[in-house]
Amino acid sequence: MKKKIQVYPMNRIEGDLTIKLETDGDLITDALSSGAMYRGFENIMKGRGALDGLVITPRICGICTTAQLFAAAKALDMISGASVPDNAVRIRNATLMVEMIQNDLRQPLLLFMPDFTNPTYIGRSWFDEAVNRYEPLKGKSAIAAVVETKKILEIIAILGGQWPHSSFMVPGGVVSMPSQSEITKCRSLLSHFRNWFEKHITGCSLERFAEIKSLDMLMEWVDEKPEHRDSEIGFFIRLALDAGLDAIGNSHENYISFGSLELPKDTGISPLSDTHFLPPGFMTKGKVAPMNQRMITEDISHSWYEGYDNGRHPVEGVTRPYATGSEGKKYSWAKAPRYEGLPAETGPLAEMVIAGDPLITDILDKKGSSVFVRELTRLLRPVHIMPVLDAWLFETSTETSSFFNDTEKIQDGVGFGMIEAPRGGLGHWVKIKNERIEKYQIITPTCWNASPKDTDNVRGPWEEALVGTTIKDPENPVEVDHIVRSFDPCLACTVHTINGANPVRIV
């Protein structure tokens, strides 16, 4: 029997999202992802001063505020021809890494793991412990995640003046020069957080966990010690595999990364790329190619905008909202980014796949893409970046060079800033004319992952990941929750309310 299921609103995410499904029996045959709110930041920017993006765009998000500032500053670096000194590169990177770490803990423990307390899992051997850890507002792990990540965010406040919505990055560097005592304080905060992370999240040292290079080694690690088994990562592995999350959520298996953490010219870190700690690239059909931003387009054929057919590069794109509510072809405020015409997943999984991480590569080879490996990679990213964060803080403390290089007045020019934000590839494309912003186009990570269909009716990444999934209970489609939340949706920072009606509607 064919049915249509509407899940609205998708809670425990950033912003407003509706998921519309078509099913045949208990099998999902089609999926539509509808971003339900228009904010218009790109149009808000028009006509403003060249530097206004440094103040306005961090307000796009209350979680990835530093990432938006970073992308905006890099675009102006390009337009002004600014050379950013090594210390400024380190400070910019350090604040971005802190934002990644807080997101990589809050998203799993506050947004994703509570699905294991869903009534569908009553009777599982681990259910009571899942409730104890992840029950919203009460679970011990959920509370600890808020408390501990709040502490590490003090690093951004020290280096950037405040969090969220700081504006300390400018063309040519950063506006503050931290003192030796402030750097020492930052390293102390990181050390405290690392001790907590090793005790509760990994159950072992970062060095021990970094030794794991394959799925078999990972499962051996889980059973090696009670501390491993009962750690947050160990518990997640046991729950996720028992719930079958390694068998759902496979998408197009196209991955894109803009390159994570641009390197200072002089550093002791051993990177995987000449330019970044984790390399930029695009993977399709198992092969990685260099990233070329000219290959990026935005398609609006199924989005509530008007202005052109097929895809356009962001510099040529427009954002003219158009939604009558009567045209069924258009169904989302999200646009549809494509790379060489293909949809692509972005985020921690894409970063590690393109970097050739042996553990993640082995899991993909043996099990394929899934909710399990996507969420596991997010939990593992702090293992890789915390040592780098500490090293760059130390290098900053031993350097005496400047934190800012003065720049020429920003007049005419086109530039772009592309970084890896906590949720994946983030890009700002900016055109300045007569010292004013003539055009501003932004592609967020969730635009990639939540994109609607394109001109060729090809689904976006999490739309595709939903198709083929079996729903055991249409009144409680927890499988949909697992899949969509594994992409860490962030459609906008907003507050919404609903009435008491059942948020799952079947027609």
FIFIFI-580998 format. One line per 2 residues: number of its first residue (from 1); their letters; for each residue y, x, z of C-alpha. Coordinates in steps of 0.1 Angstrom, whole numbers, padded with zeros to 4 digits, m for minus. Each point is the difference from the previous one (the first is absolute). Layout:
! residues N
NUM> A> Y:X:Z | ...
***
This chain:
! residues 507
1> MK> 0000:0000:0000 | 0033:0014:m0011
3> KK> 0029:0000:0026 | 0035:0014:0005
5> IQ> 0008:0016:0033 | 0035:0008:0012
7> VY> 0005:0024:0029 | 0035:m0003:0013
9> PM> 0016:0017:0017 | m0020:0032:0001
11> NR> 0008:0010:0036 | 0000:0034:0016
13> IE> 0017:0017:m0029 | 0036:0009:m0008
15> GD> 0017:m0028:m0018 | m0011:m0033:m0017
17> LT> m0031:m0001:m0021 | m0021:m0029:m0015
19> IK> m0035:0006:m0013 | m0013:m0025:m0025
21> LE> m0037:0001:m0009 | m0023:m0018:m0024
23> TD> m0036:m0001:0010 | m0033:m0011:m0015
25> GD> m0022:m0009:0028 | 0006:0027:0026
27> LI> 0011:0027:m0026 | 0036:0009:m0007
29> TD> 0006:m0002:m0037 | 0037:0005:m0002
31> AL> 0028:0010:0024 | 0038:m0002:m0001
33> SS> 0022:0020:0023 | 0033:m0017:0006
35> GA> 0028:0018:0017 | 0020:m0029:0014
37> MY> 0034:0014:0007 | 0028:0014:m0021
39> RG> 0025:0024:0017 | 0019:0015:m0029
41> FE> 0008:0035:0013 | 0002:0014:m0035
43> NI> 0028:m0025:m0008 | 0017:0006:0034
45> MK> 0004:0037:m0010 | 0019:m0006:m0033
47> GR> 0037:0010:0001 | m0002:0018:0033
49> GA> 0009:0036:0007 | m0025:0027:m0010
51> LD> m0009:0008:0036 | m0004:m0036:0011
53> GL> m0037:0001:m0008 | m0005:0024:0029
55> VI> 0011:m0028:0024 | m0012:m0031:m0017
57> TP> m0035:0008:m0013 | m0014:0011:0034
59> RI> 0005:m0037:0009 | m0026:m0010:m0026
61> CG> m0027:0006:0027 | m0001:0003:0037
63> IC> m0032:0020:0000 | 0005:0024:m0029
65> TT> 0038:0004:0004 | m0001:0038:m0001
67> AQ> m0020:m0001:m0033 | 0026:m0022:m0017
69> LF> 0028:0024:0011 | m0021:0030:m0012
71> AA> m0004:m0015:m0035 | 0037:m0010:m0002
73> AK> 0010:0035:0010 | m0023:0017:m0025
75> AL> 0015:m0021:m0028 | 0035:0011:0009
77> DM> m0013:0036:0003 | m0010:m0002:m0036
79> IS> 0033:m0016:m0013 | 0022:0025:0019
81> GA> m0022:0030:m0008 | m0003:0008:0037
83> SV> m0022:0028:0012 | m0016:m0010:0033
85> PD> m0005:0029:0025 | m0035:0006:0015
87> NA> 0010:m0012:0035 | 0012:m0033:m0014
89> VR> m0032:m0004:m0020 | m0019:0006:0033
91> IR> 0021:m0025:0020 | m0003:m0027:m0027
93> NA> m0037:0005:m0002 | m0004:0000:0038
95> TL> 0016:m0033:0004 | m0019:m0015:m0029
97> MV> m0033:0012:0015 | 0008:m0015:0034
99> EM> 0006:m0033:m0018 | m0033:0003:m0018
101> IQ> m0018:0007:0033 | 0014:m0030:0018
103> ND> m0009:m0022:m0030 | m0035:0014:m0002
105> LR> m0007:m0010:0036 | 0019:m0032:0002
107> QP> m0014:m0015:m0032 | m0037:0004:0010
109> LL> 0003:m0008:0037 | 0026:m0028:m0002
111> LF> m0005:m0016:m0034 | m0034:0008:m0014
113> MP> m0025:0003:0029 | 0009:m0034:0016
115> DF> m0020:m0016:m0028 | m0031:0012:0018
117> TN> 0009:m0025:0027 | m0003:m0028:m0025
119> PT> m0024:m0027:0012 | m0023:0007:m0030
121> YI> m0011:0031:0019 | m0010:m0017:0032
123> GR> m0035:0012:0009 | 0003:0035:m0014
125> SW> m0008:0026:0025 | 0035:0015:m0002
127> FD> 0020:m0032:0000 | 0010:0000:0037
129> EA> 0011:0036:m0002 | 0020:m0008:m0031
131> VN> 0018:m0027:0019 | 0006:0024:0029
133> RY> 0016:0025:m0023 | 0018:m0020:m0027
135> EP> 0008:m0035:0013 | 0037:m0004:m0011
137> LK> 0025:0007:0028 | m0029:0007:0025
139> GK> m0025:0025:m0015 | 0001:0034:0017
141> SA> 0000:0019:m0033 | 0027:m0022:m0014
143> IA> 0022:0006:0030 | m0007:0037:0000
145> AV> 0009:0003:m0037 | 0035:m0015:0006
147> VE> 0006:0022:0031 | m0011:0033:m0016
149> TK> 0016:m0004:m0034 | 0032:m0010:0017
151> KI> 0000:0034:0017 | m0006:0020:m0032
153> LE> 0028:m0019:m0018 | 0024:0018:0024
155> II> m0004:0030:m0024 | 0019:m0020:m0027
157> AI> 0027:m0010:0025 | 0004:0037:0010
159> LG> 0001:0013:m0035 | 0017:m0029:m0017
161> GQ> 0022:m0016:0027 | m0018:m0033:0002
163> WP> m0030:m0020:m0011 | m0002:m0023:m0019
165> HS> 0027:0000:m0027 | 0013:0035:0004
167> SF> 0022:0016:m0027 | m0003:0037:0008
169> MV> m0013:0010:m0035 | 0028:0007:m0025
171> PG> 0002:0017:m0034 | m0006:0037:0007
173> GV> m0019:m0003:0033 | 0005:m0016:0034
175> VS> 0031:m0006:0021 | m0013:0014:0033
177> MP> m0012:0034:0011 | m0025:m0004:0028
179> SQ> 0002:0025:0029 | m0029:0021:0012
181> SE> m0004:m0023:0030 | m0002:m0030:m0023
183> IT> m0026:0016:m0022 | m0020:0009:0032
185> KC> 0003:m0036:0012 | m0013:m0013:m0034
187> RS> m0030:0023:0002 | m0007:m0011:0036
189> LL> 0001:m0037:m0011 | m0024:0009:m0028
191> SH> m0023:0019:0023 | m0002:m0030:0024
193> FR> m0008:m0023:m0028 | m0026:0023:m0015
195> NW> m0018:0001:0034 | 0000:m0038:0002
197> FE> m0012:m0002:m0036 | m0029:0025:0005
199> KH> m0011:m0018:0032 | 0002:m0036:m0013
201> IT> 0001:m0001:m0038 | m0024:0028:m0011
203> GC> m0017:0008:0033 | 0000:0036:m0010
205> SL> 0025:0028:m0010 | 0017:m0003:m0034
207> ER> m0018:0033:m0009 | m0034:m0015:0007
209> FA> 0007:m0032:m0020 | 0014:0021:m0029
211> EI> m0035:0016:m0003 | m0014:m0033:m0013
213> KS> m0004:0003:m0038 | m0025:m0028:m0009
215> LD> m0011:m0035:0009 | m0032:0013:0015
217> ML> 0020:0024:0022 | 0022:m0028:0010
219> ME> m0029:m0022:0012 | m0015:0030:0018
221> WV> 0033:0005:0017 | 0000:m0036:0012
223> DE> m0033:0005:0018 | 0007:0035:0012
225> KP> 0018:m0010:0033 | 0009:m0032:0018
227> EH> 0037:0011:m0003 | m0004:m0001:m0038
229> RD> m0018:m0033:m0001 | 0024:m0017:0023
231> SE> 0032:0015:m0015 | 0022:m0024:m0021
233> IG> m0013:0017:m0032 | m0036:m0001:0012
235> FF> 0003:m0037:0010 | 0016:m0009:m0033
237> IR> m0028:0017:m0019 | m0026:m0019:0019
239> LA> 0017:m0034:m0003 | 0010:0004:m0036
241> LD> m0034:0009:m0012 | m0017:m0027:0021
243> AG> 0024:m0025:m0015 | m0007:0012:m0035
245> LD> 0036:0012:m0008 | m0015:0028:m0020
247> AI> m0011:m0026:m0026 | 0032:m0019:m0005
249> GN> 0035:0009:m0013 | m0008:0021:m0031
251> SH> 0030:m0001:m0023 | 0009:0016:m0034
253> EN> m0007:0036:0013 | 0033:0012:m0015
255> YI> 0020:0020:0026 | 0035:0013:0000
257> SF> 0018:0024:0023 | 0036:0013:m0003
259> GS> m0009:0031:0019 | 0001:0002:0038
261> LE> 0024:0023:0018 | 0020:0023:m0023
263> LP> m0004:0036:0010 | 0027:0023:0014
265> KD> 0003:0032:m0021 | m0011:0021:0029
267> TG> m0028:m0014:0022 | m0033:0011:0015
269> IS> m0017:m0033:m0009 | m0028:0002:m0026
271> PL> 0007:m0029:m0023 | m0023:m0017:m0026
273> SD> 0029:0001:m0026 | 0027:0024:m0011
275> TH> 0027:m0026:0009 | m0015:m0023:0028
277> FL> m0023:0002:0029 | m0021:m0027:m0017
279> PP> 0003:0000:m0038 | 0015:m0027:m0022
281> GF> m0022:m0015:m0027 | m0016:m0030:m0016
283> MT> m0037:m0006:m0001 | m0019:m0023:m0023
285> KG> m0037:0000:m0010 | m0005:0028:0026
287> KV> 0024:0025:m0016 | 0033:0011:0015
289> AP> 0030:0006:m0023 | 0035:0014:0010
291> MN> 0025:m0027:0010 | 0028:m0007:m0025
293> QR> 0025:m0026:0012 | 0009:m0009:m0036
295> MI> m0034:m0017:m0002 | 0010:m0025:0027
297> TE> 0010:m0035:m0011 | 0007:m0033:0017
299> DI> m0014:m0032:m0016 | 0016:m0034:0010
301> SH> m0021:m0023:m0022 | m0015:m0017:0031
303> SW> 0029:0007:0024 | 0030:m0023:0008
305> YE> 0024:0020:m0021 | 0014:m0002:m0035
307> GY> 0014:0026:m0024 | m0028:0016:m0021
309> DN> m0035:m0002:m0013 | m0027:0026:0008
311> GR> 0008:0030:0022 | 0031:0021:0004
313> HP> 0006:0033:0018 | 0020:m0006:0032
315> VE> 0031:0016:m0015 | 0000:m0026:m0028
317> GV> m0012:m0029:0022 | 0020:m0029:0014
319> TR> m0003:m0023:0030 | 0011:m0034:m0009
321> PY> m0017:m0026:0022 | m0013:m0031:m0017
323> AT> m0022:m0026:0017 | 0000:m0036:m0008
325> GS> m0032:m0008:0017 | m0013:m0018:m0031
327> EG> m0012:0030:m0020 | m0036:0007:0010
329> KK> m0002:0034:m0018 | 0025:0016:0024
331> YS> m0013:0000:0036 | 0014:0030:0020
333> WA> 0033:0017:0009 | m0019:0033:m0003
335> KA> 0002:0017:m0033 | m0030:0017:m0016
337> PR> 0003:0038:m0002 | m0023:0017:m0024
339> YE> m0007:0037:m0009 | m0008:0005:m0036
341> GL> m0005:m0038:m0001 | m0026:0001:0028
343> PA> 0002:m0015:0035 | m0005:0026:0027
345> ET> m0007:0000:0037 | 0022:0022:0022
347> GP> m0001:0010:0037 | m0020:0024:0022
349> LA> m0032:m0005:m0020 | 0017:0008:m0033
351> EM> 0016:0031:0016 | m0034:0013:0012
353> VI> m0018:m0009:m0032 | 0025:0019:m0022
355> AG> 0000:0029:0025 | m0038:0002:m0003
357> DP> m0007:m0004:0037 | m0038:0007:0003
359> LI> m0008:m0027:0026 | 0018:m0028:m0018
361> TD> m0013:0011:m0034 | m0035:0000:0013
363> IL> 0003:m0035:0015 | 0014:m0013:m0034
365> DK> m0028:0017:m0019 | m0027:m0016:0023
367> KG> 0015:m0034:0008 | 0029:m0005:m0024
369> SS> 0035:m0012:0009 | 0000:m0026:0028
371> VF> 0019:m0014:0031 | m0020:0025:0021
373> VR> 0012:0032:m0018 | 0035:m0013:m0005
375> EL> 0006:m0007:0037 | m0019:0031:0011
377> TR> 0022:0022:m0020 | 0031:m0014:0017
379> LL> m0015:0008:0034 | m0008:0035:m0012
381> RP> 0034:0010:m0015 | 0015:0011:0033
383> VH> m0029:0025:0004 | 0014:0018:m0031
385> IM> 0037:m0003:0006 | 0004:0007:0037
387> PV> m0007:0037:m0002 | 0024:0003:m0030
389> LD> 0027:m0019:0019 | m0003:0024:0029
391> AW> 0000:0030:m0023 | 0032:m0011:m0017
393> LF> 0017:m0008:0033 | m0009:0036:0011
395> ET> 0013:0015:m0032 | 0032:m0019:0005
397> ST> 0004:0014:0035 | m0004:0036:m0013
399> ET> 0024:m0003:m0030 | 0037:0006:0001
401> SS> 0009:m0013:m0035 | 0021:m0030:m0007
403> FF> m0010:m0037:0000 | 0025:m0011:m0027
405> ND> 0013:0013:m0033 | 0034:m0015:m0010
407> TE> m0001:m0020:m0033 | 0024:m0010:m0027
409> KI> 0015:m0034:0001 | m0026:m0025:m0013
411> QD> 0014:m0015:m0032 | m0021:m0010:m0031
413> GV> m0037:0005:m0002 | m0035:m0014:0003
415> GF> m0025:0011:0025 | m0032:m0010:0018
417> GM> m0015:0007:0034 | m0038:m0003:0002
419> IE> m0019:0006:0032 | m0032:m0011:0018
421> AP> 0011:m0025:0026 | m0025:m0011:0028
423> RG> m0014:m0027:m0023 | 0001:0021:m0032
425> GL> 0021:0009:m0030 | 0037:m0010:0004
427> GH> 0026:0005:m0027 | 0038:m0005:m0002
429> WV> 0016:0002:m0035 | 0038:0002:0001
431> KI> 0028:0000:m0026 | 0035:0010:0010
433> KN> 0031:m0006:m0021 | 0035:0008:0011
435> ER> m0013:0008:0035 | m0014:m0035:0003
437> IE> m0036:m0013:m0002 | m0006:m0016:m0033
439> KY> m0037:m0005:0004 | m0025:0003:0028
441> QI> m0037:m0007:m0004 | m0026:0003:0027
443> IT> m0038:0000:m0002 | m0016:m0002:0034
445> PT> m0037:0008:0007 | m0008:m0037:0005
447> CW> 0015:m0008:m0034 | m0029:0021:m0014
449> NA> m0027:m0015:0022 | 0012:m0036:0000
451> SP> 0011:m0002:m0036 | m0007:m0032:m0018
453> KD> m0016:m0001:m0035 | 0017:0017:m0029
455> TD> 0006:m0010:m0036 | m0037:0006:m0007
457> NV> m0011:m0021:0029 | m0014:0030:0019
459> RG> 0001:m0005:0037 | 0017:0022:0026
461> PW> m0021:0022:0023 | m0006:m0024:0029
463> EE> m0004:m0030:m0023 | m0028:0019:m0017
465> AL> m0015:0011:0033 | m0004:m0037:0010
467> VG> m0018:m0011:m0031 | m0038:0000:0004
469> TT> 0002:m0003:0037 | m0023:m0026:0018
471> IK> 0018:m0022:0025 | m0024:m0012:0027
473> DP> 0024:m0026:0015 | 0028:m0014:m0022
475> EN> 0017:m0013:0031 | 0001:0035:0015
477> PV> 0000:0025:m0029 | 0000:0032:0021
479> EV> m0012:0020:m0030 | 0033:m0007:m0016
481> DH> 0018:0012:0031 | m0020:0033:0001
483> IV> 0006:0008:m0037 | 0038:m0008:m0002
485> RS> 0008:0017:0033 | m0019:0031:m0009
487> FD> 0029:0007:m0025 | 0025:m0002:0028
489> PC> 0023:m0027:m0016 | 0037:0003:0005
491> LA> 0018:m0026:m0022 | 0032:0001:0021
493> CT> 0013:0001:0035 | 0006:m0035:0010
495> VH> m0006:m0027:0025 | m0017:m0033:m0011
497> TI> m0012:m0030:0018 | m0026:m0026:m0009
499> NG> m0010:m0034:0014 | m0032:m0007:0017
501> AN> m0020:m0007:m0031 | m0031:0019:m0009
503> PV> 0013:0031:m0020 | m0032:m0002:m0022
505> RI> 0003:m0028:m0025 | m0029:m0011:m0023
507> V> 0005:m0022:m0030
***
